[in-house]
Amino acid sequence: MIDIPDGLVQSQYACAGEAGRAFIAALPGRVEEFVERWGLRVDGPAMHGMAALVLPVVRRGDGVPAVAKFQVLDEETAGEPVALRVWGGDGAVRLLDHDPGTGTMLLERLDAGRMLSVVEDSRKAVTVIAGLLARLTAGPAPDGMRRLSDIAAGMLSEVPGALVRIGDPVQRGIVADCAAALREVADDGCGDRLLHWDLHFENVLAPVDGREPWVAIDPKPLAGDPGFDLWPALDNRFEAGEVLWRFDAMTDAMGLDRERARGWTLGRVVQNALWDVEDGRALGADDLEIAGRLLGR
């Protein structure tokens, strides 16, 4: 038996509704089931983020350290094991086992104390992310993956209604200009590469066996243009004066067309603005700054 962290309970109740409540209710039994099914021994206290419980374990058969990840199965998490299989540990955490019915995964053990966010030099950290993204987005997404084209079309259909709800005319103009840039690149094709979507500093850790310096975790994969993957590294540990340096460093390392990457990054600003408007929040100051820098304001 495990104690379910209060933070995970609160985030699931607040953000995932009935699915989150059902997930929390089923979690003790699910942990017990997979510890038995996969022949595991619990090897430390549970960890958690907003949406997942991560339990350190050891495989009884061979003594290999691993983690079991339990999360709500939805359109975002369903693609995670698919992407991890495609990458096969090349720049990403290794997938050791997976249950399609629940989305439960057995993953290689990483060093929770060696997260990219602890690297003091933010430029060095961004360079690491750029190198990982260059590898992760090098190949096509498998059939059936969520498509950026559908997401972009959905965003653009929501923009007119959202704009009328943004009271500040300057902010409204920035979001409108971002949407125009998104429409331009989307009309020219949305790409077919396998994207991570959420590669920020805290989603990069070091393997315990040292097989690579850093690997990516927790993808929310899409099929699309790699330019859509740049925004998290611009926003994480935000520094306004570093926006253009980070953007240029990543586009150079990944061999991207700068204008297309700019359009897709501004598309992420649109996506965040739509979420802010829907939830009744003020638009993110960092997003507005990123947009302004990329728009040359």
N, C-alpha and C positions, 0 to 999 in steps of 0.2 A: 504494500500500500504506500501511496505517496501523499504528501500534502500539496494541494494545488495552490500555487502562489496567489495571494490576494490581487496582485497587480494584473495577472492574467484574467482572473475572474471579472474584475472591474472593466477591463478593456473589452472583453467579449460581450459582457452584458450591455455596455454602452454603444459598441460599434457594430456588433454582428447580429443583434436582435435575437429572434427565436433560434436561428441556427447556432449562434454563440452559446445560448443557454443550453441547447441540446448537447453541444460539444462538451461543455463543462460537466454536465450531468453524466455523460458517458465516459469521461476521461479516466477515472480510477479503474473502471473495468477494462477499458481499452489498454491502459498501461499493463495491467496484469496479464491480459491476453497475449500481447506481443512479447513481453518478457519471456513468457512460457513458449510461445510459438517459435521464436527465433533463438531460443536457448541462450538467454542473456542473464547477466548478473548486474544489478544496479551498482554503480561505482562512484556515486557522489550525489550531491544535492541537485535538484532540478533547477534549470534555468528557463527563462522565458523572455519573449518580446511582447509585442502587442497582440500577436495572433497565434503563437505556437508555444508549446511546451517542449523543451529539449532536455533529455534525460541522459546523463553520462552512463555508459554501460560497458561491459566486457563480454565478448562472446565466450561462452563456457568451453566450446569445443577446441578453440585454438588460442584463446587468451588475447585476441585482437581487441584493442580499445576502440570504441565507437560511440556514437550518440543515436538515440532514437528520437525522431521528431514527430510530434503529434500536432495536427492543425485541422481547421475546418476545411473540408473539401469544397472548393468553389472554382469559378472559371480562372482565377489567378493561380491558385495552388495546384490545380490539376496539371498544369504544364510543367511544374518544377521537375518532377522525376524524368519527364520526357527530355527536357533540355539537359539535365545532368547526364543522362545516358548518351546523348549526342556528344557532349564534351568529353566524356570518359575520363575525367580527372585532369584534363589538359587545361589548366588555368582555373579550374573549379573544383569544389569539394567532390570527392568520390561517392557515388551512390552504391551501397552494398546490398540493399534489399528494399523492396517496396510492396505495399499492399494497395492495389488499385481501388478497392472498395471503400477504404477509409482515408487514403492519402498518406498513411503512416509510412515513414521512411527510416531506414537504417543508414547512417552516413559515417564516413571516416571521422575520427576524432581530430579536432583542431585545437590549437592552443588559445583558449579564451583570454589569456593574458597578453597575447600578441595580436592585437587588432591594429589595422592601419591607422586608426584614429590616434594612436599613441605616438606616431611618428611626428616629431615636433616640426620638421620642415614640410610645410604644406605643399610646396612645389614638388618635393620628392614624392609625397603621397599621391599627388595628381599624376605624376609620371608613371607610378605603379599602376594606377587605375587605367591610364591610357594604354599601357602595354597589355593589361589583361583584356580590355575591350577589343583591342586589335585582334587578339586571338579568338575570343569568344564569338565575335561577330563575323569571323572570316568565312563561315560556311552557311549554306541555306538552311532555313528552318524546315523541320519535318512537316509532312502533311498533317492537317488538322490543328495546327497551332493557331492561337488567336492572331488576328491580322491587324497591323497598324492601319491599313486602309479603312477598315470598318470603324476603328476608334477615331480616326481623323474625321471621317464623314459624320460620325455622331457628334463630335465636338463642334464642327462647323455648323451643324443644324441647330445647336443650342446657343450659339453666340448671339444672334439678334435679340433673343429674349433676355439673355444675361446682361447685355449692354444697357438696356433700359433700367436695370436695377442697380447700376453703378452710378452713384450720385456725383462723384467728383469728376468733372469734365476732363481733367488731365489724365487721371487713371483710366477713364473710359476710352480716351483716345489711344493710350498705350495698348490696351487690350485689343482694340479694333485693329491697330497696326500689326500686332502679333498675329491676329487671326488672318489678316490679309497675306502675311508672309507664309503662314501655314497653308492657306489655300493654294498659293502659288506652287509650293513644293509638292503638295498632295496631288494637284492636278497633273504634275509631271511624273507621277509614279511614286509608290510608297515603299518599294523595295521588298526583298524576300530573305534578308539575312536573319539569323537567329539572334535576337536581342535579349539582354539581361533585364533591362528596364529600371533597375533599382540599385545600381552599383555605386554606393557611397562608401565613405571611409570605414564605417562600422560593419559593412558587408564584405570586408576583405580581412582574412585571418591567415595565420601561418599554420601549416600542418605540423603535428607533433613529431612526425618522423623526418622532417626536414626535406621531403622530396621536392618541394618548391619553396621559394621564399614566401610567396603569398598566393592564396587562391580565393576565388569568389564564392559566396554563399547566397542563399535565399533569392534566387531569380524569380521574377514574375514575367516569364518569357513571352515574346511577341515575334511575329514574322514581319520584318519591316526594314527601314533605313537606319543604319547605325548612328546617324546624326541624332536620332531620338534618344540615344543612350547617354548624352553628354551632360544633361542638366544636373543630375545628382551631385557630380563632382564640382560643379560651379556653386551650388547652394550649400553643400556640407562645409562646416567650418568657414562660413561665408566671410569673404574679404572683398569689399567693393573694388579696390584697386587691383585685385588679382583676377577679376573676371575675364578680361581679354587675354591675359597671359595663359590662364588655364584653358580657355577655349582654343587658342592657337596651338598650344602644346598638344592637346588631344586630337585636334583635326590633323596636325602634322604627323603624329605618331600613328594614327589610324588610316592615313592616306585619304582623307575625306575631302570632298569639294566644300570649300568654306561657306559658300552662299547657301548651298543646300543644308549643310549642318546648322547654319544660323536659322534658317526657316524652321527646321524641326525642333531646335532648342526653343525658339519662340513659341512653337506649338505646345511644349511642356508648360510654358507660362500660361497659355490659354487654358490648358487642362486644369492647372491649379486654380486659376481664377474662376473657372466654372464651378469647381468644388467649393471655393470660398463663398461664392454667391449663393449656391444651393444651401449651404449650411448657415448663411446669415453672418459670416465673418467678414472682417475687413480684409481687403486684398493684401497679400504678403508683401511686406516692404522689400525683402530681399529679391523676390521675383520681379518687382517693379524696377529695382536697380539693375538686375541682370538684363531685363528687356531694354532699359534705357541705354545701357552700355552697348548691347548688340545692335540697337537701332541707331547708334551714333548720336545720342542726345547728351 
